[in-house]
């Protein structure tokens, strides 16, 4: 990769980082501002990809070549997240995950909105496109697509994924889950469908559980 191409990638990353920084400092109190920022960033990234003749398909937004392998990686990923969450995260934070209701009673309709639009839409699909699809691969290209460059890319994207969540528990949980998803993204041949499905499972269970326990 030429220096010019690396400079373009770096400018892209700075632009996306600026979007999330503005949201963090000026709009974090606005409901769903982070989800709106995520959608805007994905639109921008799509533009960036087209400009350099790439696509989301190249980054892994495609059906797996071998579904049986994809299903195995999905199951292993979900199982790994479950084990880490129940035996590491929960003991550290016994008060449980962040509540979607934020201390108020929510309706069944609002729970469905949280489930479909937030849990599956912007979280499972959007975050995987941004962090595992775009961020991990872009960092990997900048550092170098060797073993150490790939390891560094997985760790960096997990760290950034963590710090963008709120609260100590949120940051640690997201960081660890981001690390697991990054690893399985690579193991699955950089297929986003596998990690999107794996990401959706804990989010769906968390939203439904929070609704039932309110």
C-alpha angles and dihedrals in degrees: 000000000000124000090248092056091048090051091053091051091049092051089050091052092048090051093052091044090051090054093055092042091055090049092048095052102033111022107026091109091057112095114250092003091130091052091050090049090051092053092048090050092051091052090051092047090051087055091048092050093050091049091057092040096250131120145199088259090063088051091054108275093135140097113278117260091225113031094192090060092045091052091050092050090047092053093045092048094050091045092050092050090048094050094046093045096047099040102032113019098038095050089050092047108028093171091076136234126323110285117241090211093058091215098314133097113257128201127242089252092055090048090054090050090051090047099048105027101031106024098039104017110045098014108040097027104024099041093047091051091049103039107027098025104038109014099042093047095044093050089045090055093047095048097036134270095255127110096273093042091053093047090050091048091053092049095045095049090048091050092050090045088054099048092051090065122081128247129020093273092047093050096047094043093047093044093053093044090047089054092050092047091048091053094049091045087061094041091053091055093264093300115162096196091067095052093040090058092044092048091051095058100067092038092053092046091047094051094046091045093050090050094049093047098048 
